[in-house]
Structure formats: structure tokens, C-alpha cells
Amino acid sequence: MINPLVIDRRNPVRLEKSMEAYPEGIIFPVDKPYRWTSSDVVRKIKFILRNHFDTKNIKIGHAGTLDPLATGLLIVCLGKACKLSEALQAEKKEYIAEFTLGATTPSFDREHPVDSLYPYSSITRDQMKQAAEAFVGQTEQMPPAYSAKYVNGTRSYYLARNGEQSDLKPSAIRIYSSCLLEDGDPQADSLTRPSYGTDALHNTFTVKKRIASEEDDPVVRYTEDSLLDPDQLRSLPRAVLKIECSKGTYIRSMARDFGAALSSGAFMSALRRTASGGFRVENALDVKDYFSNL
């Protein structure tokens, strides 16, 4: 049985100068910053640890991807602890998610601008509470087209971003609990929300689009038209849910289903992973603070 060292806020030990001091590896629960990819976090830590240990031979990875627009708990494994990655990913997850009502986007989140509008003025808080609680149980969930699911060896998001159809299949998931948080709940205040600036490039996360043609620049900047301006986006009603779920659950898809259950539309406007298995975000390390001061 592998027994790695866990370094977090409760045990912020300084690292020895040799990897040999950690034969069982290390687990670093970290709080992923907004707009960083999970790979960005791993690359940053790997670069720092290579210098700290004075070696290029470092095995490092994460146990469960978080989207760039999400923040919160990301479990980073070092050395022999990487062998636990699959088991760690299988653990129950907890999220705080904000769903914006009355509109949808192609990606079910803020990666793309609003493309459809729906009525919402008649939606009551009791209806939102019932819709949130109705998620509980085991079900088959259809992943978003803009997801990392493989379709015939190709990531679904790659096909979607190039205008191609992806033949996605529903996946079995379990929602252990789902509840609507009250206005002013401190957990809701922990969410990082988009700024919705006046410039089109700042209204959505995506400012780059990968295209398949080798004859063109593989990365081009682009803007997309939104049906709502920033002030209209800010005025839409929002619901904040606390969700406990199994591995493989797409909270973005839950936003889509939440809107549909209310005879409206919805997209995920903010997300924070607060727990995974026995790890909690309040004990997670700040990437910059801890690793920049080794």
C-alpha cells in the first residue's frame, strides 16, 4: 500500500532537497486559480520542483481535470503517488456551482457567448429548489459537445470547435446531494465570476480558436456575437447549487438540465470544486504562495 506524504495548509512542510527523501511520493492538494488549466498547474509545479530537486526526472500529474473557468481543489501527485491517481479520481466530488437562467451557450458555460434566450420571469425560488433536489440519484447524463470525451480517438471539444458533429454517448453518474444555497451564503461568495467587460474579447473566456487546416495559422484570435450585452448578462437571475456527485459528472450538463426543468434555459457561469474524497479546498495550497517560496 502506497503511503505518500500529504502537504497542505495543515501540514505545510518545506521540501527536502532530494526526491529520495520521498520514496512513497507526495500529494499536493492545491487551489487551482481562475483561467488556469489543470495542465498549467502541473507545468508550473513541475518547473519549480525540477529546480528545487535539481533533476529533470520528475513524475508528476493531477487526479481529475478542472476546466479553466473553474477554481478549487486540484490534487497533484508527485513520484510514486501518481499510481494513486486513478483511485483518487474515482472519489466523490463536491462543487459549488452558479447557474445563470434565461439563456444558453453552445458549451453550457462561459467559454462561448449566449446563443439562445428563454423566458424566466415566472420562475420562483421554490421551483429552483425543487429542480435542484430532483437531480439526486443515479442517471444517464449526456456530456457536453465541448468536453474532453474521446470520440473515435479525438477529443469531443476539438470536433466541436471545428464545427464537426461528435457522436457522444450518455454516461452513468450518481448525484449524492444537490441543494439550492440561500442568497448571501458564504459558499456562494467563494465563486469567481467573469467580469463581463465591454470588449467582446472579454465577454467570454475563449479568445483563441484552433483550426484543423495546416495552411492557416493553427491559432487565430476571434470574437463571437452574443445576444446579450454585458449589462443584460449581469441582470439575469442566478441560482447557486451545492452538489455532491460521482466521477464523470459534468456540472455544465446539469446547468443545461436545470434550465430545461424550469421550462427555460441556463448555463454554468461559475464553478468551484470544494472537495474530492477526503481532501477539502480550505486545506489546499496556494500555487504561487507555497511553491514560489520553497
Secondary structure as a PSIPRED ss2 file (coil, helix, strand):
# PSIPRED VFORMAT (PSIPRED V4.0)

   1 M C   1.000  0.000  0.000
   2 I C   1.000  0.000  0.000
   3 N C   1.000  0.000  0.000
   4 P C   1.000  0.000  0.000
   5 L E   0.000  0.000  1.000
   6 V E   0.000  0.000  1.000
   7 I C   1.000  0.000  0.000
   8 D C   1.000  0.000  0.000
   9 R C   1.000  0.000  0.000
  10 R C   1.000  0.000  0.000
  11 N C   1.000  0.000  0.000
  12 P C   1.000  0.000  0.000
  13 V C   1.000  0.000  0.000
  14 R C   1.000  0.000  0.000
  15 L C   1.000  0.000  0.000
  16 E C   1.000  0.000  0.000
  17 K C   1.000  0.000  0.000
  18 S C   1.000  0.000  0.000
  19 M H   0.000  1.000  0.000
  20 E H   0.000  1.000  0.000
  21 A H   0.000  1.000  0.000
  22 Y C   1.000  0.000  0.000
  23 P C   1.000  0.000  0.000
  24 E C   1.000  0.000  0.000
  25 G C   1.000  0.000  0.000
  26 I E   0.000  0.000  1.000
  27 I E   0.000  0.000  1.000
  28 F E   0.000  0.000  1.000
  29 P E   0.000  0.000  1.000
  30 V E   0.000  0.000  1.000
  31 D E   0.000  0.000  1.000
  32 K E   0.000  0.000  1.000
  33 P C   1.000  0.000  0.000
  34 Y C   1.000  0.000  0.000
  35 R C   1.000  0.000  0.000
  36 W C   1.000  0.000  0.000
  37 T C   1.000  0.000  0.000
  38 S H   0.000  1.000  0.000
  39 S H   0.000  1.000  0.000
  40 D H   0.000  1.000  0.000
  41 V H   0.000  1.000  0.000
  42 V H   0.000  1.000  0.000
  43 R H   0.000  1.000  0.000
  44 K H   0.000  1.000  0.000
  45 I H   0.000  1.000  0.000
  46 K H   0.000  1.000  0.000
  47 F H   0.000  1.000  0.000
  48 I H   0.000  1.000  0.000
  49 L H   0.000  1.000  0.000
  50 R H   0.000  1.000  0.000
  51 N H   0.000  1.000  0.000
  52 H H   0.000  1.000  0.000
  53 F H   0.000  1.000  0.000
  54 D C   1.000  0.000  0.000
  55 T C   1.000  0.000  0.000
  56 K C   1.000  0.000  0.000
  57 N C   1.000  0.000  0.000
  58 I C   1.000  0.000  0.000
  59 K C   1.000  0.000  0.000
  60 I E   0.000  0.000  1.000
  61 G E   0.000  0.000  1.000
  62 H E   0.000  0.000  1.000
  63 A C   1.000  0.000  0.000
  64 G C   1.000  0.000  0.000
  65 T C   1.000  0.000  0.000
  66 L C   1.000  0.000  0.000
  67 D C   1.000  0.000  0.000
  68 P C   1.000  0.000  0.000
  69 L C   1.000  0.000  0.000
  70 A E   0.000  0.000  1.000
  71 T E   0.000  0.000  1.000
  72 G E   0.000  0.000  1.000
  73 L E   0.000  0.000  1.000
  74 L E   0.000  0.000  1.000
  75 I E   0.000  0.000  1.000
  76 V E   0.000  0.000  1.000
  77 C E   0.000  0.000  1.000
  78 L E   0.000  0.000  1.000
  79 G H   0.000  1.000  0.000
  80 K H   0.000  1.000  0.000
  81 A H   0.000  1.000  0.000
  82 C H   0.000  1.000  0.000
  83 K H   0.000  1.000  0.000
  84 L H   0.000  1.000  0.000
  85 S H   0.000  1.000  0.000
  86 E H   0.000  1.000  0.000
  87 A H   0.000  1.000  0.000
  88 L H   0.000  1.000  0.000
  89 Q H   0.000  1.000  0.000
  90 A C   1.000  0.000  0.000
  91 E C   1.000  0.000  0.000
  92 K C   1.000  0.000  0.000
  93 K E   0.000  0.000  1.000
  94 E E   0.000  0.000  1.000
  95 Y E   0.000  0.000  1.000
  96 I E   0.000  0.000  1.000
  97 A E   0.000  0.000  1.000
  98 E E   0.000  0.000  1.000
  99 F E   0.000  0.000  1.000
 100 T E   0.000  0.000  1.000
 101 L E   0.000  0.000  1.000
 102 G C   1.000  0.000  0.000
 103 A E   0.000  0.000  1.000
 104 T E   0.000  0.000  1.000
 105 T C   1.000  0.000  0.000
 106 P C   1.000  0.000  0.000
 107 S C   1.000  0.000  0.000
 108 F C   1.000  0.000  0.000
 109 D C   1.000  0.000  0.000
 110 R C   1.000  0.000  0.000
 111 E C   1.000  0.000  0.000
 112 H C   1.000  0.000  0.000
 113 P C   1.000  0.000  0.000
 114 V C   1.000  0.000  0.000
 115 D C   1.000  0.000  0.000
 116 S E   0.000  0.000  1.000
 117 L E   0.000  0.000  1.000
 118 Y C   1.000  0.000  0.000
 119 P C   1.000  0.000  0.000
 120 Y C   1.000  0.000  0.000
 121 S C   1.000  0.000  0.000
 122 S C   1.000  0.000  0.000
 123 I C   1.000  0.000  0.000
 124 T C   1.000  0.000  0.000
 125 R H   0.000  1.000  0.000
 126 D H   0.000  1.000  0.000
 127 Q H   0.000  1.000  0.000
 128 M H   0.000  1.000  0.000
 129 K H   0.000  1.000  0.000
 130 Q H   0.000  1.000  0.000
 131 A H   0.000  1.000  0.000
 132 A H   0.000  1.000  0.000
 133 E H   0.000  1.000  0.000
 134 A C   1.000  0.000  0.000
 135 F C   1.000  0.000  0.000
 136 V C   1.000  0.000  0.000
 137 G E   0.000  0.000  1.000
 138 Q E   0.000  0.000  1.000
 139 T E   0.000  0.000  1.000
 140 E E   0.000  0.000  1.000
 141 Q E   0.000  0.000  1.000
 142 M C   1.000  0.000  0.000
 143 P C   1.000  0.000  0.000
 144 P C   1.000  0.000  0.000
 145 A C   1.000  0.000  0.000
 146 Y C   1.000  0.000  0.000
 147 S C   1.000  0.000  0.000
 148 A C   1.000  0.000  0.000
 149 K C   1.000  0.000  0.000
 150 Y E   0.000  0.000  1.000
 151 V E   0.000  0.000  1.000
 152 N C   1.000  0.000  0.000
 153 G C   1.000  0.000  0.000
 154 T E   0.000  0.000  1.000
 155 R E   0.000  0.000  1.000
 156 S H   0.000  1.000  0.000
 157 Y H   0.000  1.000  0.000
 158 Y H   0.000  1.000  0.000
 159 L H   0.000  1.000  0.000
 160 A H   0.000  1.000  0.000
 161 R H   0.000  1.000  0.000
 162 N C   1.000  0.000  0.000
 163 G C   1.000  0.000  0.000
 164 E C   1.000  0.000  0.000
 165 Q C   1.000  0.000  0.000
 166 S C   1.000  0.000  0.000
 167 D C   1.000  0.000  0.000
 168 L C   1.000  0.000  0.000
 169 K C   1.000  0.000  0.000
 170 P C   1.000  0.000  0.000
 171 S E   0.000  0.000  1.000
 172 A E   0.000  0.000  1.000
 173 I E   0.000  0.000  1.000
 174 R E   0.000  0.000  1.000
 175 I E   0.000  0.000  1.000
 176 Y E   0.000  0.000  1.000
 177 S E   0.000  0.000  1.000
 178 S E   0.000  0.000  1.000
 179 C E   0.000  0.000  1.000
 180 L E   0.000  0.000  1.000
 181 L C   1.000  0.000  0.000
 182 E C   1.000  0.000  0.000
 183 D C   1.000  0.000  0.000
 184 G C   1.000  0.000  0.000
 185 D C   1.000  0.000  0.000
 186 P H   0.000  1.000  0.000
 187 Q H   0.000  1.000  0.000
 188 A H   0.000  1.000  0.000
 189 D H   0.000  1.000  0.000
 190 S C   1.000  0.000  0.000
 191 L C   1.000  0.000  0.000
 192 T C   1.000  0.000  0.000
 193 R C   1.000  0.000  0.000
 194 P C   1.000  0.000  0.000
 195 S C   1.000  0.000  0.000
 196 Y C   1.000  0.000  0.000
 197 G C   1.000  0.000  0.000
 198 T C   1.000  0.000  0.000
 199 D C   1.000  0.000  0.000
 200 A H   0.000  1.000  0.000
 201 L H   0.000  1.000  0.000
 202 H H   0.000  1.000  0.000
 203 N H   0.000  1.000  0.000
 204 T C   1.000  0.000  0.000
 205 F C   1.000  0.000  0.000
 206 T C   1.000  0.000  0.000
 207 V C   1.000  0.000  0.000
 208 K E   0.000  0.000  1.000
 209 K E   0.000  0.000  1.000
 210 R E   0.000  0.000  1.000
 211 I C   1.000  0.000  0.000
 212 A C   1.000  0.000  0.000
 213 S C   1.000  0.000  0.000
 214 E C   1.000  0.000  0.000
 215 E C   1.000  0.000  0.000
 216 D C   1.000  0.000  0.000
 217 D C   1.000  0.000  0.000
 218 P C   1.000  0.000  0.000
 219 V E   0.000  0.000  1.000
 220 V E   0.000  0.000  1.000
 221 R E   0.000  0.000  1.000
 222 Y C   1.000  0.000  0.000
 223 T C   1.000  0.000  0.000
 224 E C   1.000  0.000  0.000
 225 D C   1.000  0.000  0.000
 226 S C   1.000  0.000  0.000
 227 L C   1.000  0.000  0.000
 228 L C   1.000  0.000  0.000
 229 D C   1.000  0.000  0.000
 230 P H   0.000  1.000  0.000
 231 D H   0.000  1.000  0.000
 232 Q H   0.000  1.000  0.000
 233 L H   0.000  1.000  0.000
 234 R H   0.000  1.000  0.000
 235 S H   0.000  1.000  0.000
 236 L C   1.000  0.000  0.000
 237 P C   1.000  0.000  0.000
 238 R E   0.000  0.000  1.000
 239 A E   0.000  0.000  1.000
 240 V E   0.000  0.000  1.000
 241 L E   0.000  0.000  1.000
 242 K E   0.000  0.000  1.000
 243 I E   0.000  0.000  1.000
 244 E E   0.000  0.000  1.000
 245 C E   0.000  0.000  1.000
 246 S C   1.000  0.000  0.000
 247 K C   1.000  0.000  0.000
 248 G C   1.000  0.000  0.000
 249 T C   1.000  0.000  0.000
 250 Y C   1.000  0.000  0.000
 251 I H   0.000  1.000  0.000
 252 R H   0.000  1.000  0.000
 253 S H   0.000  1.000  0.000
 254 M H   0.000  1.000  0.000
 255 A H   0.000  1.000  0.000
 256 R H   0.000  1.000  0.000
 257 D H   0.000  1.000  0.000
 258 F H   0.000  1.000  0.000
 259 G H   0.000  1.000  0.000
 260 A H   0.000  1.000  0.000
 261 A H   0.000  1.000  0.000
 262 L C   1.000  0.000  0.000
 263 S C   1.000  0.000  0.000
 264 S C   1.000  0.000  0.000
 265 G C   1.000  0.000  0.000
 266 A E   0.000  0.000  1.000
 267 F E   0.000  0.000  1.000
 268 M E   0.000  0.000  1.000
 269 S E   0.000  0.000  1.000
 270 A E   0.000  0.000  1.000
 271 L E   0.000  0.000  1.000
 272 R E   0.000  0.000  1.000
 273 R E   0.000  0.000  1.000
 274 T E   0.000  0.000  1.000
 275 A E   0.000  0.000  1.000
 276 S E   0.000  0.000  1.000
 277 G C   1.000  0.000  0.000
 278 G C   1.000  0.000  0.000
 279 F E   0.000  0.000  1.000
 280 R E   0.000  0.000  1.000
 281 V H   0.000  1.000  0.000
 282 E H   0.000  1.000  0.000
 283 N H   0.000  1.000  0.000
 284 A C   1.000  0.000  0.000
 285 L E   0.000  0.000  1.000
 286 D E   0.000  0.000  1.000
 287 V H   0.000  1.000  0.000
 288 K H   0.000  1.000  0.000
 289 D H   0.000  1.000  0.000
 290 Y H   0.000  1.000  0.000
 291 F H   0.000  1.000  0.000
 292 S C   1.000  0.000  0.000
 293 N C   1.000  0.000  0.000
 294 L C   1.000  0.000  0.000
